[in-house]
Amino acid sequence: MNNLQSLEFFVPELILVITIIAALITDLFLKKSKTDVVGWVLGIGLIVVALSVINLRHVPPTTLFLDMIVIDPFSSFIKLVVILSTILIIIASWNNDELKDYRKGEYFTIMGIMVIGLFLMASSVDIIMLYIAIEVVSIMSFILAAYLKLDTRSNEAGLKYVIYGSFSSGVMLYGLSIVYGLTGSTNYFEIQEAISTLDSTANPALIMALLMIFAGFGYKISAVPFHFWTPDVYEGSPTTITAYLSVAPKAAGFAMIIRFFHQIFSDGNALGLNLIGATDMPWPEIIGVLAVVTMTLGNLVAIQQESVKRMLAYSSIAHAGYMMLALPVISIDAVEAVMIYLFVYLFMNLGAFFIVITIKNKTGGETFEDYRGLGWKMPFVGSVMTLFMLSLTGLPPTAGFVGKLYIFKTLIGAGESFYWLVIAGGVNSVISLYYYFHVVKVMFLEGERSDEIIQPPAPLFGLLIVTAVPSLLLGLYWNPLVTWVKDSLIFYTQTL
Amino acid sequence: MENILSLLIWLPILGAIVVVFIPRDKEDIIRYTSAAFTGLQFIVAIQLWRKFEPENGGMQFMERLDWIPSLNISYILGVDGLSLPMVMLTAMLFFIGVFVSWNINKAVKGYFALYLLLDAGVVGVFLSLDFFLFYIFWEVMLLPMYFLIGMWGGPQREYAAIKFFLYTLFGSVLMLVGILGLYFTCGKTFDILLIMERAPEALDGALWWGMSASKVIWVLLFIGFAIKVPVFPFHTWLPLAHVEAPTAISVILAGILLKLGVYGIIRINYGIMPDTVWWFAGGLAFLGLVNVIWGAMCALAQTDLKKLVAYSSINHMGYTLLGMAAVVAAGAANGGDLKAAQAGLSGAVFQMFNHGTISAMLFILVGVVYERAHHRDIDGFGGLASQMPVYTGITALAFFAGLGLPGFSGFVSEAMCFIGAFPVFKTIVVLSTIGILLNAAYFLWAFQRVFFGKLNEKYKDMPEINSLELFTVIPLAIITLFFGIYPRPYLDLIRSTMDQIIEKVAFVANYAAM
């Protein structure tokens, strides 16, 4: 489809652009204490964007802007996940005391720009477009991570993020250039076509290119060994941004990986067929090994943390590992499992970070020491945190269990060469119980009954309810979610 | 009473919700509410028992509802001769447990809410006939148990709680893999009855990693259940959890939670993979022997009265394993000794119930003395018989029941286990009789040290067992005595179901022998 025709299907992004401009202009007229209003502008804009995404959900899958991006139900799903998490983060940002001394106008505006980048990440089918999308998201993340300019840790986070991000995107770009050199095209479908006709002498170059590209992807979803930035950045950034980085870019990152590998390195119409063999690239094995290493390392290091925020950073590495477990199975079931996991992970992980915000507002700290005896003083916060920890561990009847169930189900259904991944995933869940319940332990098992019961302020209370209810309910009845995910499992595919 | 089984599960959950909404200062109202809900549950359980038809060996009072159709998950409940006595035991012990916990005064509201949730989880496991539902209830028990041990337990409670949690979770993860394996091999269903029907054919010749799939799945499920039983070498969490848990929770843990493991093995492993029973029976008998001897030896070495009782549980669960292994006696290869198989399996199921009542009694009695002396050191007492005659009498009764004296229910079931296992596993049975000897030794020796000799001066003002405590022990003592003298009603209740299980295992064996 040419550029002019494409605009009709690009309405959500256009509305988003208008919203961002509106946010920038609004900010000019506001005093520092009133900049929360910019959040309203972005929030309302995002709701309109969501409506137009839903409106376009069922148009026949097609490519836009001369095969640069696609619009299909899968990208709509990821877009809605991104919008949902962004709106929750906007509300949390209003109530995050860390941001009290700063203007929030730019903060919300930058967040809006990041959403555009995430949208493009989820829908690009061209390696140039892909690269641009990643860079848009990354650069906005650097700024947001360093947003607390008076806090040295936040500055450190931003700087580390820049260095790491530019390095890994450089490596990735090099990998992409090798792919271009071998195939002579930047379009996914043409690359796939070209690769299937390459003879095996090109394999070493392709494998190298693959590993380099995975450096870029792995950095985005914080997979080992590209995860080194994660703990420091997550710890130093404002907690709202940490929460955001752990959910939205990860969702878009997985969408990007699924599209890239399943479209280019599988034969036939990778997505849309039930089971397809890969080309002779060993990428499923590579991802399988990386998944196991990622979750094991994330879990083992998380055990030793003294800060809850940093513990959650490592836990999010581990969760990236769980989701990666399904990727080596090249089937529609695997994509379904990852999508379900992403959706439930959104609620439980954001919820856990909202608790960190609540506690930090109250005690000013985020170490386990600050949580001591909290369950007695703030029973609501304590119980909800227990629910999130249960869900992150993956115990029924919580949403986290459903996520893991679908991942394990995919692996066991795919045959015995994947069983070892199930065992590794299971053992890792047991390990993760230890550190997740460390929080529960200090909250409830230590400390004494207090006479005063403290409730969190109303907005945070609301946010906790909004994240806690799905974390429990989706564990008891997730049929609507599965229906929605199954409806969204339609990809734009093209055979040349 | 259409949905009597659902009622049994949802009553305690409703109770927990009600308790959560009672203001936390109204402690007595919370206690009475919990007693009311568990009492109501007990009454419903008695109703269920009265309406139950013992001649029918299959599932009764079935309930079925679609839940997650895309994965073929349903809400299926049913009860048969295997689960009914366990449900009765659960309802009874949870009712009694409320009174055992009457003196808990730390965070009463939280305690009883979790207690009722635990109740629902346990009953749910016994009644569910859908693997997914089964698994959910199985896991739902973990969290309340973690808190009940970790918040209301003894000095090492935090360690004990997390150790219990990690051990059980490890087992359940393996179990989940086994369940998913069955789900895929048996045509994508979680319906346990359907899987039982399809599994022998579906698993026949199937391979996992070059090994027979049914053996691999058997082992995965077995480890999950064995941790709960606990079977040696997975037992190390148990003494710790028992010692640290508050009295009522020890009662529940020993009385019911351990049975879940045995129940799981009989219901799931035996029901779904009867042919693999043949492969594993020898191992099961051997593990039984190790449990019997190891548990008894450890009990003999304890100085803590509660730890002694805890190890006696390991010892007693060994007998059930022996009895269960005896099922293979019914096969043609072993002479088709149906009587032995019946004795063994019924003995095992009977032993589950008896150990439930006897160990509950023992833990309550240990709790009584701990409440007064604030320690449980066996050598730290002495001569209590003259100070607390009633308490001594009842403890003597409980100890005699525990060591399997004829006239008490424990003797009947242990004897049945031995009689059943003897034709097939002669050496193992002979060796495990040493366990009985040791069993008597540790109970009698402990009894002597605590109650006889010179009265320890420190305890010359020790108050006698009070009426609330008596109220919790006496019913259990009566049941123990009654079934010791007249076990027939119990055995009649379970016979048809046991026969069905035996027939299944024996049929496979005859089939294989041809």
Interface residues (C-beta under 8 A of the other chain):
Chain A: W376 T386 L390 L395 P396 P397 F401 L405 F408 K409 I412 G413 E416 Y419 V422 I423 G426 V427 S429 V430 L433 Y434 F437 V440 K441 F444 L445 E446 R449 Y477 W478 N479 V482 T483 K486
Chain B: W67 I68 P69 S70 L71 K106 A107 Y135 I136 E139 V140 L142 L143 Y146 F147 G150 M151 R157 E158 A161 I162 F165 L166 L169 F170 V173 L174 L176 V177 L180 G181 Y183 F184 L207 W208 W209
